[in-house]
Amino acid sequence: MVDKKRILIPGGAGYIGSHVVLCCLLTRRYKVTVIENYSNSFGTALERVEKIALDALPADAPQADRDACKIDVIQGDMRDRATFKKAFQKYSGADAIYAIILTAALKSVGESSSKPIEYYEVNTSGLIGMLAEMKEAGCGRLIYSSSATVYGTPKTIPIPESSPMQAESVYGRTKQIAELIIKDVCDGHPDFFRSISLRYFNPAGAHPSGLIGEDPRGKPGNLLPLLAQMAVGKYREPGLKVFGNDYPTPDGTCVRDYIHIMDLAGGHVNALDAVDDDSKFHDVTTPGKFKAYNLGKGKGLSVLNMIEAMRKVSGYEYPYEIVGRRLGDVPDLTADPSLAEKELGFKAKYSLDDMSRDTWNWQSKNPKGYDTE
Ligand SMILES: O=c1ccn([C@@H]2O[C@H](COP(=O)(O)OP(=O)(O)O[C@H]3O[C@H](CO)[C@H](O)[C@H](O)[C@H]3O)[C@@H](O)[C@H]2O)c(=O)[nH]1
């Protein structure tokens, strides 16, 4: 049997991170170490990921597979290089860290305009420290969590990866700059660093078990967790605000490409498979091996479409008010996912009904999120 490779996942207890950790474990090819500061996540998420992964094993699975479902956690902050040093020193030989999937980040378009220093500190300075530690430790593979917000207001919909990066929010710029940094590092060390950047469109839903899902600390800034929490009775006052209905879209509200979190998380396994394959980088014109892919469904849905989808599953009639546009929002972010399909073998399978059903399944089973006390 081939040894399982160790993947380091900063931010692995968060919404995206926990589903990514799960997808890695479900392959039975990886073992996972998570770096967490729990600023927007809960340790319970990882306990539940372990349970789902263990339950998914066949009865006759070898002990090595059971052992690999145990997630190692290093508590520490993304901004502190010592955290990464500690992680790299902890494992060696066949157990050395094979790749990093970086899911730790601050990620709210709205919040980023009032917290630019924090956003740059975590999303860009933290990244540079991590890359320096990777170089020192001899670990050169990185799967990076980027975002569709790097496209700003794109010229064409659906958006191909060749569309220029012209982010319009602080958050988007931190991701755009991070991609440029990673690309420069790959170009500067072409025989060592290689990276795949995954440009997420809008993640939604939860693992179908309802054991893990999205549970931001404080009032959610994103639409789906807010709708889910309103339906269970939280944050009903002062009511839902729809940010603008004067966009050039079918109903005037912003259009996004919502993608089920299990589809999105699965894309990281595709990326891990691809990152070591030189043929994936055949068309890269600079010396390094860096490539970005969209992770989306290729279907645009408006804010009002999402409100209706959540009303259907939860039965809650959302009272809402149309207010002014939110700083940094763009009218339409819908992916052209064909490159990821062709080169990574990635295809989103879950429907809008699956996303709203699983969002509601998670929230109704966990009305207080992970805070079960
Ligand atoms: O209370 C709310 C919250 C959101 N919206 C609207 O709902 C849409 C979706 O907003 P989200 O905040 O849920 O998501 P964003 O599109 O702003 O950003 C999300 O999707 C991006 C990619 O499109 C990035 O991945 C980012 O990290 C992630 O937060 C936007 O038009 C927003 O204006 C409202 O009308 N009211």
The ligand as a MOL file (V3000), in Angstrom:
LIG
                    3D

  0  0  0     0  0            999 V3000
M  V30 BEGIN CTAB
M  V30 COUNTS 36 38 0 0 0
M  V30 BEGIN ATOM
M  V30 1 O -27.2280 40.8690 3.7360 0
M  V30 2 C -26.9100 40.6950 2.5590 0
M  V30 3 C -25.7460 39.9840 2.1810 0
M  V30 4 C -25.4510 39.8680 0.8350 0
M  V30 5 N -26.2510 40.4170 -0.1020 0
M  V30 6 C -25.9160 40.2770 -1.5160 0
M  V30 7 O -25.7890 38.9050 -1.8320 0
M  V30 8 C -24.8020 38.7180 -2.8500 0
M  V30 9 C -23.8020 37.7160 -2.3700 0
M  V30 10 O -23.0650 38.3090 -1.3030 0
M  V30 11 P -22.1160 37.4800 -0.3350 0
M  V30 12 O -21.6030 38.4290 0.6990 0
M  V30 13 O -22.8010 36.2610 0.1360 0
M  V30 14 O -20.9760 36.9800 -1.3010 0
M  V30 15 P -19.9540 37.8120 -2.2040 0
M  V30 16 O -20.3390 37.5690 -3.6450 0
M  V30 17 O -19.8150 39.2060 -1.7890 0
M  V30 18 O -18.5670 37.1060 -1.8520 0
M  V30 19 C -18.4710 35.7040 -1.7740 0
M  V30 20 O -18.1930 35.2090 -3.0550 0
M  V30 21 C -17.0040 35.6790 -3.6190 0
M  V30 22 C -16.8750 35.1480 -5.0210 0
M  V30 23 O -17.9410 35.5770 -5.8230 0
M  V30 24 C -15.8340 35.2870 -2.7460 0
M  V30 25 O -15.5690 33.9280 -2.8310 0
M  V30 26 C -16.0660 35.7120 -1.3030 0
M  V30 27 O -15.1060 35.1450 -0.4670 0
M  V30 28 C -17.3970 35.3170 -0.7870 0
M  V30 29 O -17.6360 35.9180 0.4630 0
M  V30 30 C -24.1930 40.0920 -3.1040 0
M  V30 31 O -24.8010 40.6450 -4.2370 0
M  V30 32 C -24.5970 40.9230 -1.8770 0
M  V30 33 O -24.7470 42.2850 -2.1470 0
M  V30 34 C -27.3800 41.1230 0.2510 0
M  V30 35 O -28.1120 41.6420 -0.6130 0
M  V30 36 N -27.6830 41.2460 1.5780 0
M  V30 END ATOM
M  V30 BEGIN BOND
M  V30 1 2 1 2
M  V30 2 1 2 3
M  V30 3 1 2 36
M  V30 4 2 3 4
M  V30 5 1 4 5
M  V30 6 1 5 6
M  V30 7 1 5 34
M  V30 8 1 6 7
M  V30 9 1 6 32
M  V30 10 1 7 8
M  V30 11 1 8 9
M  V30 12 1 8 30
M  V30 13 1 9 10
M  V30 14 1 10 11
M  V30 15 2 11 12
M  V30 16 1 11 13
M  V30 17 1 11 14
M  V30 18 1 14 15
M  V30 19 2 15 16
M  V30 20 1 15 17
M  V30 21 1 15 18
M  V30 22 1 18 19
M  V30 23 1 19 20
M  V30 24 1 19 28
M  V30 25 1 20 21
M  V30 26 1 21 22
M  V30 27 1 21 24
M  V30 28 1 22 23
M  V30 29 1 24 25
M  V30 30 1 24 26
M  V30 31 1 26 27
M  V30 32 1 26 28
M  V30 33 1 28 29
M  V30 34 1 30 31
M  V30 35 1 30 32
M  V30 36 1 32 33
M  V30 37 2 34 35
M  V30 38 1 34 36
M  V30 END BOND
M  V30 END CTAB
M  END
